Amino acid sequence: MALNWTLSVDEVMVRPPLTITPEATACEAIRRMAEQRVGAVLVAEGEKLLGIFTERDVLRLLAGSSDRAWLDRPVRELMTTNPWTISPHSTWEQARSLMETLHIRHVPVVEAGRLVGLVSARDLLDSYMEYLNRQVEARTEELRQANRRLEERNQEMHLHMTVAGRIQSRLLPESPPEFPDLHFATYYAPVEPLGGDYYNFATVEDRAVGILIADATGHSIPAALVAIMTHTAFIAGTRKAHQPATLLGHMNRYLHGLTEEHFVTAFYGIVDRDAGQFIYANAGHPKPWLYRARTQTCQPLEGHGLMLGVTAEVQYSEQRLPLEPGDRILLVTDGVTEARNEQGHQFGHERLRQLLQELGHTSAPNLVHTLAHRLQEFRGSLPQADDITIVVAAWH
């Protein structure tokens, strides 16, 4: 989602920043960071910046030493010297781009050689959320003027959610890509106007197509904001779209530290049309299913990996398998398998497998439509309890 406002670093930075003298010990620096609940302390003499000491430096020292003698060493010996800095007159986007390019989360703000502040990834996220809130408020005001009879608070809140949901839905593809040998069909049904599910496609030089499906933990606005950040992480990493494990690793680093206690399961795979292969990686997402037309059998796509956003450095592994004419790949979020009926039973993986076994030979749209209909029948009178996303890829 492109930001179209001119917020500057000066408006979002922390001032004055947390500073410490170069002779202070590492232990003192860590204590100060813990007291202030920040991830970095700037090492300075007066207004002159000498370096930065961050939680990343602490982790590096912990991993590289079996004792804790370094805690008593002066921070000038352990800090990151000559850190990247930014001007208070730089834009929000310039600060975000710098952090993403250098894989850092804290940037000192310097003006005319003087240390004036510190901007962090959290500061940028807060301003991003504020921007989204302003957009929602603007749209809600338009709707309020169009219908003045909506006076009760719960109706206004519903409108807020509806408008925000429309904004969020624009992040999803208007239609999937289509090729003579590869067809897609999708179904997206959030349980509330704002949802935590997300899917998208990436075309790699017309010879391969990437498929992403993701699910943020939780519901409503928090999950939707995480889904929006997942979209941003995916778009920023599309240059790695031909490498599933690398792309998930990029998204994981982007989301780490931004999602608080919310995390994201994700599955990304590419259909290599030239090689007739499917290459994929999994980040804690429910296993997709593959229907083999030649044998008329179904198999789960095995693969494991940690959810996105839990920890910064995760190595994801890739799996690959050949595709044959008539094969189908079925991807879902857990709103499908965990849907319950009036007796409390889950729809489950076995019902999903049986449906794919029964209808794997049909078209992608028919398979998606039938699965969505079967889910409604299974729930009976019970309302939908979780976001539902279904994506089918049909190889011809």
C-alpha positions as a printed NumPy array, in Angstrom:
array([[  0.   ,   0.   ,   0.   ],
       [  1.638,   3.284,  -1.091],
       [  1.822,   6.039,   1.504],
       [  0.77 ,   9.38 ,   0.084],
       [  1.47 ,  11.762,   2.939],
       [  4.624,  13.717,   3.793],
       [  5.237,  12.808,   7.432],
       [  8.842,  13.611,   8.38 ],
       [ 11.267,  11.874,  10.713],
       [ 11.132,  14.953,  12.963],
       [  7.447,  14.231,  13.642],
       [  7.877,  10.575,  14.654],
       [ 11.3  ,  10.385,  16.317],
       [ 11.925,  10.101,  20.067],
       [ 13.442,  13.236,  21.563],
       [ 15.566,  13.431,  23.541],
       [ 16.836,   9.916,  22.82 ],
       [ 18.139,   7.594,  25.513],
       [ 21.91 ,   8.208,  25.683],
       [ 24.816,   6.887,  27.708],
       [ 28.471,   7.851,  28.05 ],
       [ 31.124,   5.74 ,  26.318],
       [ 32.676,   4.804,  29.665],
       [ 29.45 ,   3.304,  31.042],
       [ 29.427,  -0.482,  31.235],
       [ 27.439,  -2.803,  29.022],
       [ 25.513,  -3.83 ,  32.137],
       [ 24.486,  -0.214,  32.729],
       [ 23.428,   0.162,  29.089],
       [ 21.267,  -2.966,  29.267],
       [ 19.724,  -1.812,  32.554],
       [ 18.86 ,   1.583,  31.055],
       [ 17.289,  -0.04 ,  27.997],
       [ 15.226,  -2.344,  30.215],
       [ 14.03 ,   0.551,  32.379],
       [ 12.972,   2.584,  29.348],
       [ 11.664,  -0.496,  27.494],
       [ 13.578,   0.374,  24.354],
       [ 15.759,  -1.713,  22.076],
       [ 18.692,   0.676,  21.717],
       [ 20.755,   3.246,  23.589],
       [ 22.884,   5.891,  21.862],
       [ 26.475,   6.359,  23.009],
       [ 27.298,  10.058,  23.005],
       [ 29.472,  12.798,  24.434],
       [ 27.247,  15.812,  24.787],
       [ 25.481,  16.214,  21.435],
       [ 28.127,  14.226,  19.54 ],
       [ 27.093,  10.713,  18.499],
       [ 29.795,   8.066,  18.955],
       [ 27.86 ,   4.857,  18.397],
       [ 24.783,   2.791,  19.12 ],
       [ 24.303,  -0.207,  21.416],
       [ 21.246,  -2.344,  20.599],
       [ 19.517,  -5.526,  21.645],
       [ 21.122,  -7.093,  18.545],
       [ 24.582,  -6.312,  19.984],
       [ 23.523,  -7.957,  23.257],
       [ 22.425, -11.103,  21.465],
       [ 25.691, -11.181,  19.505],
       [ 27.718, -10.937,  22.715],
       [ 25.633, -13.588,  24.465],
       [ 26.105, -15.972,  21.566],
       [ 29.844, -15.338,  21.269],
       [ 30.928, -15.688,  24.905],
       [ 30.465, -18.427,  27.47 ],
       [ 30.97 , -16.041,  30.413],
       [ 29.57 , -12.632,  31.246],
       [ 32.827, -10.708,  31.682],
       [ 31.81 ,  -8.404,  28.817],
       [ 29.038,  -6.967,  30.998],
       [ 31.686,  -4.992,  32.925],
       [ 33.445,  -3.682,  29.832],
       [ 32.843,  -0.071,  28.736],
       [ 30.154,   0.215,  26.116],
       [ 32.56 ,   2.066,  23.78 ],
       [ 34.334,  -1.295,  23.23 ],
       [ 31.113,  -3.119,  22.376],
       [ 28.942,  -0.569,  20.573],
       [ 28.368,  -0.327,  16.85 ],
       [ 30.524,   2.582,  15.723],
       [ 29.735,   4.948,  12.863],
       [ 26.067,   3.919,  12.759],
       [ 23.857,   4.956,   9.89 ],
       [ 22.044,   8.21 ,  10.646],
       [ 19.208,  10.162,   9.13 ],
       [ 18.18 ,  13.818,   9.016],
       [ 15.063,  14.978,  10.902],
       [ 13.893,  16.463,   7.584],
       [ 13.863,  13.055,   5.844],
       [ 10.497,  11.52 ,   5.044],
       [  8.785,   8.532,   6.651],
       [  9.352,   6.532,   3.476],
       [ 13.083,   7.323,   3.407],
       [ 13.438,   6.121,   6.996],
       [ 11.476,   2.939,   6.29 ],
       [ 13.487,   2.214,   3.153],
       [ 16.786,   2.741,   4.995],
       [ 15.797,   0.315,   7.777],
       [ 14.561,  -2.295,   5.338],
       [ 17.66 ,  -2.057,   3.121],
       [ 20.127,  -2.276,   6.024],
       [ 18.028,  -4.69 ,   8.13 ],
       [ 18.169,  -2.417,  11.167],
       [ 15.452,  -1.277,  13.566],
       [ 16.94 ,   1.895,  15.098],
       [ 18.447,   4.932,  13.346],
       [ 19.918,   7.967,  15.173],
       [ 18.672,  11.35 ,  13.948],
       [ 21.458,  13.898,  13.419],
       [ 21.235,  17.523,  12.292],
       [ 24.312,  19.646,  11.566],
       [ 26.491,  17.174,  13.464],
       [ 24.241,  17.277,  16.546],
       [ 22.375,  14.26 ,  17.89 ],
       [ 18.71 ,  15.29 ,  18.122],
       [ 16.698,  12.07 ,  18.312],
       [ 16.207,   8.389,  17.533],
       [ 13.685,   6.819,  15.16 ],
       [ 12.756,   3.137,  15.413],
       [ 10.719,   0.653,  13.419],
       [  8.084,   0.839,  16.153],
       [  7.829,   4.627,  15.703],
       [  7.285,   4.134,  11.978],
       [  4.665,   1.452,  12.583],
       [  2.783,   3.713,  14.995],
       [  2.685,   6.472,  12.383],
       [  1.545,   3.951,   9.74 ],
       [ -1.342,   2.864,  11.961],
       [ -2.235,   6.488,  12.595],
       [ -2.357,   7.086,   8.855],
       [ -4.678,   4.112,   8.376],
       [ -6.917,   5.358,  11.172],
       [ -7.13 ,   8.757,   9.498],
       [ -8.139,   7.099,   6.244],
       [-10.867,   5.128,   8.01 ],
       [-12.105,   8.247,   9.781],
       [-12.266,  10.155,   6.513],
       [-14.271,   7.429,   4.798],
       [-16.564,   7.047,   7.812],
       [-17.28 ,  10.759,   7.764],
       [-18.299,  10.511,   4.116],
       [-20.716,   7.709,   4.957],
       [-22.04 ,   9.59 ,   7.978],
       [-22.898,  12.57 ,   5.767],
       [-24.649,  10.258,   3.281],
       [-26.808,   8.687,   5.994],
       [-27.403,  10.911,   9.042],
       [-29.855,   8.432,  10.54 ],
       [-26.988,   6.199,  11.695],
       [-26.617,   7.657,  15.187],
       [-26.104,   4.737,  17.507],
       [-22.557,   3.909,  18.463],
       [-22.611,   0.231,  17.507],
       [-23.867,   1.108,  14.004],
       [-21.074,   3.662,  13.597],
       [-18.491,   1.1  ,  14.681],
       [-19.875,  -1.345,  12.146],
       [-19.403,   1.282,   9.448],
       [-15.831,   1.87 ,  10.574],
       [-15.156,  -1.834,  10.193],
       [-16.901,  -2.004,   6.83 ],
       [-14.94 ,   0.878,   5.357],
       [-11.674,  -0.468,   6.72 ],
       [-12.571,  -3.858,   5.268],
       [-13.053,  -2.286,   1.849],
       [ -9.665,  -0.625,   2.112],
       [ -8.119,  -3.918,   3.157],
       [ -9.832,  -5.849,   0.351],
       [ -8.011,  -3.657,  -2.185],
       [ -4.815,  -5.379,  -1.103],
       [ -6.116,  -8.643,  -2.533],
       [ -5.729,  -9.341,  -6.261],
       [ -8.726,  -8.325,  -8.358],
       [ -8.43 , -11.622, -10.226],
       [ -5.848, -14.41 , -10.337],
       [ -3.457, -14.725, -13.279],
       [ -4.493, -17.082, -16.062],
       [ -2.422, -19.142, -18.495],
       [ -3.339, -21.779, -21.075],
       [ -1.832, -24.53 , -18.904],
       [ -2.614, -23.116, -15.452],
       [ -5.93 , -21.922, -13.996],
       [ -6.75 , -20.514, -10.555],
       [ -9.882, -20.01 ,  -8.479],
       [-10.193, -18.284,  -5.098],
       [-12.677, -17.806,  -2.261],
       [-12.204, -15.229,   0.504],
       [-14.729, -14.794,   3.346],
       [-13.626, -12.893,   6.476],
       [-15.753, -13.562,   9.544],
       [-15.876,  -9.774,  10.172],
       [-15.456,  -6.882,   7.741],
       [-11.772,  -6.851,   8.699],
       [ -9.989, -10.179,   8.364],
       [ -6.634, -11.729,   9.174],
       [ -6.424, -13.94 ,   6.061],
       [ -4.406, -12.872,   3.028],
       [ -3.521, -14.33 ,  -0.36 ],
       [ -1.747, -13.078,  -3.45 ],
       [  0.066, -14.122,  -6.613],
       [  3.398, -13.226,  -8.191],
       [  4.273, -13.773, -11.849],
       [  7.917, -14.614, -12.492],
       [  8.851, -13.746, -16.087],
       [  5.691, -15.442, -17.438],
       [  7.298, -18.832, -16.879],
       [  6.339, -19.332, -13.222],
       [  3.556, -18.208, -10.905],
       [  3.916, -17.766,  -7.148],
       [  1.002, -18.442,  -4.773],
       [  0.925, -17.014,  -1.242],
       [ -1.677, -17.83 ,   1.403],
       [ -1.353, -16.46 ,   4.939],
       [ -3.308, -16.215,   8.179],
       [ -2.612, -13.747,  11.011],
       [ -3.378, -14.949,  14.518],
       [ -6.362, -13.347,  16.227],
       [ -9.346, -11.561,  14.749],
       [-10.707,  -8.182,  13.75 ],
       [ -8.592,  -5.017,  13.712],
       [ -5.333,  -6.403,  15.214],
       [ -5.313,  -9.355,  12.811],
       [ -6.239,  -7.099,   9.891],
       [ -3.33 ,  -4.739,  10.604],
       [ -0.98 ,  -7.716,  10.693],
       [ -2.467,  -8.924,   7.398],
       [ -1.799,  -5.472,   5.915],
       [  1.814,  -5.676,   7.091],
       [  2.012,  -9.165,   5.563],
       [  0.921,  -7.665,   2.246],
       [  3.609,  -4.988,   2.527],
       [  6.246,  -7.615,   3.352],
       [  5.191,  -9.761,   0.375],
       [  5.194,  -6.875,  -2.107],
       [  8.596,  -5.715,  -0.833],
       [  9.996,  -9.213,  -1.373],
       [  8.589, -10.031,  -4.806],
       [ 12.054,  -9.771,  -6.358],
       [ 12.657, -13.06 ,  -4.506],
       [  9.403, -14.559,  -5.792],
       [ 11.238, -17.367,  -7.596],
       [ 12.729, -18.619,  -4.293],
       [ 10.001, -19.674,  -1.813],
       [ 12.283, -20.218,   1.187],
       [ 14.129, -16.932,   0.602],
       [ 10.875, -14.999,   0.208],
       [  9.444, -16.385,   3.464],
       [ 12.713, -15.533,   5.213],
       [ 12.463, -11.94 ,   3.951],
       [  8.86 , -11.646,   5.106],
       [  9.762, -13.088,   8.499],
       [ 12.522, -10.527,   9.057],
       [ 10.209,  -7.724,   7.927],
       [  7.451,  -8.755,  10.333],
       [  9.655,  -9.571,  13.318],
       [  9.243,  -6.937,  16.01 ],
       [  6.331,  -5.245,  14.255],
       [  3.52 ,  -7.633,  15.107],
       [  3.793,  -7.689,  18.938],
       [  2.071, -10.887,  20.12 ],
       [  0.448, -11.545,  16.732],
       [  2.127, -13.889,  14.254],
       [  1.436, -15.137,  10.734],
       [  1.247, -18.608,   9.239],
       [  2.125, -18.632,   5.558],
       [  2.631, -21.   ,   2.649],
       [  4.293, -19.917,  -0.575],
       [  4.872, -22.017,  -3.654],
       [  5.642, -21.446,  -7.308],
       [  4.368, -23.381, -10.29 ],
       [  7.295, -23.604, -12.704],
       [  5.442, -23.902, -16.003],
       [  8.58 , -24.634, -18.008],
       [  9.784, -27.462, -15.756],
       [  6.324, -28.715, -14.753],
       [  7.236, -28.498, -11.073],
       [  5.825, -27.091,  -7.866],
       [  8.419, -25.653,  -5.445],
       [  7.207, -24.534,  -2.05 ],
       [  8.048, -23.616,   1.544],
       [  5.845, -23.586,   4.639],
       [  5.877, -21.214,   7.626],
       [  3.578, -22.945,  10.109],
       [  0.572, -23.004,   7.76 ],
       [ -1.92 , -25.901,   7.408],
       [ -0.605, -28.324,   4.798],
       [ -2.072, -27.888,   1.31 ],
       [ -3.266, -30.916,  -0.64 ],
       [ -2.245, -32.248,  -4.036],
       [ -4.632, -34.241,  -6.241],
       [ -2.855, -36.588,  -8.658],
       [ -5.003, -37.027, -11.768],
       [ -3.054, -40.035, -13.045],
       [ -3.63 , -42.099,  -9.881],
       [ -6.734, -40.221,  -8.663],
       [ -5.185, -39.95 ,  -5.198],
       [ -4.593, -37.118,  -2.746],
       [ -1.545, -36.336,  -0.663],
       [ -0.67 , -33.548,   1.793],
       [  2.251, -31.323,   0.847],
       [  4.718, -32.022,   3.631],
       [  6.89 , -29.231,   4.968],
       [  7.515, -27.451,   8.233],
       [  8.701, -24.042,   9.353],
       [  8.202, -21.493,  12.123],
       [  5.417, -18.927,  11.832],
       [  6.422, -15.497,  10.511],
       [  7.349, -12.833,  13.041],
       [  8.262, -15.062,  15.99 ],
       [ 12.036, -14.619,  15.771],
       [ 14.195, -12.725,  13.303],
       [ 16.497, -15.422,  11.941],
       [ 14.689, -18.492,  10.619],
       [ 15.838, -20.797,   7.842],
       [ 12.973, -22.169,   5.731],
       [ 13.377, -25.268,   3.595],
       [ 12.043, -25.864,   0.107],
       [ 10.288, -28.935,  -1.257],
       [  9.652, -29.67 ,  -4.906],
       [  7.539, -32.159,  -6.771],
       [  6.616, -32.795, -10.399],
       [  3.234, -31.78 , -11.792],
       [  1.288, -33.784, -14.358],
       [ -1.683, -32.759, -16.51 ],
       [ -4.892, -32.74 , -14.473],
       [ -3.185, -32.242, -11.094],
       [ -4.788, -29.86 ,  -8.601],
       [ -3.285, -27.989,  -5.637],
       [ -5.696, -26.975,  -2.853],
       [ -4.649, -24.338,  -0.293],
       [ -6.833, -23.262,   2.645],
       [ -6.597, -21.374,   5.931],
       [ -7.57 , -23.047,   9.198],
       [-11.027, -21.476,   9.002],
       [-11.827, -24.4  ,   6.677],
       [-10.492, -27.368,   8.644],
       [-11.49 , -25.948,  12.051],
       [-15.084, -25.058,  11.079],
       [-17.51 , -26.751,  13.515],
       [-21.04 , -28.088,  13.162],
       [-23.867, -28.052,  15.691],
       [-22.504, -31.229,  17.308],
       [-19.135, -29.592,  17.915],
       [-17.28 , -31.67 ,  15.309],
       [-14.634, -30.06 ,  13.101],
       [-14.746, -30.217,   9.328],
       [-11.199, -31.57 ,   9.55 ],
       [ -8.532, -32.689,   7.123],
       [-10.191, -35.996,   6.256],
       [-13.364, -34.344,   4.924],
       [-11.156, -31.979,   2.945],
       [ -9.241, -34.924,   1.488],
       [-12.447, -36.778,   0.622],
       [-13.884, -33.758,  -1.183],
       [-10.678, -33.308,  -3.178],
       [-10.68 , -37.028,  -3.968],
       [-14.261, -36.745,  -5.198],
       [-13.931, -33.521,  -7.197],
       [-10.243, -33.279,  -8.048],
       [-10.961, -33.98 , -11.7  ],
       [-13.284, -30.953, -12.01 ],
       [-12.401, -27.343, -12.782],
       [-10.794, -25.037, -10.23 ],
       [-13.913, -22.797,  -9.915],
       [-16.174, -25.814,  -9.386],
       [-13.86 , -27.227,  -6.717],
       [-13.746, -23.903,  -4.838],
       [-17.5  , -23.326,  -5.139],
       [-18.356, -26.835,  -3.941],
       [-15.998, -26.673,  -0.956],
       [-17.471, -23.33 ,   0.16 ],
       [-20.992, -24.768,  -0.203],
       [-20.105, -27.938,   1.734],
       [-18.703, -25.821,   4.553],
       [-21.974, -23.896,   4.829],
       [-23.94 , -27.138,   4.86 ],
       [-21.615, -28.607,   7.493],
       [-22.022, -25.625,   9.845],
       [-25.797, -25.712,   9.575],
       [-27.276, -22.918,  11.681],
       [-23.968, -22.027,  13.301],
       [-22.405, -18.747,  12.109],
       [-18.954, -18.702,  10.564],
       [-16.369, -18.547,  13.373],
       [-13.146, -17.771,  11.507],
       [-11.892, -16.214,   8.284],
       [-11.999, -18.589,   5.32 ],
       [ -9.691, -18.484,   2.312],
       [ -9.513, -21.124,  -0.428],
       [ -7.127, -21.124,  -3.408],
       [ -7.026, -23.827,  -6.084],
       [ -4.403, -24.163,  -8.813],
       [ -5.301, -26.457, -11.735],
       [ -2.474, -27.7  , -13.949],
       [ -3.508, -28.723, -17.453]])
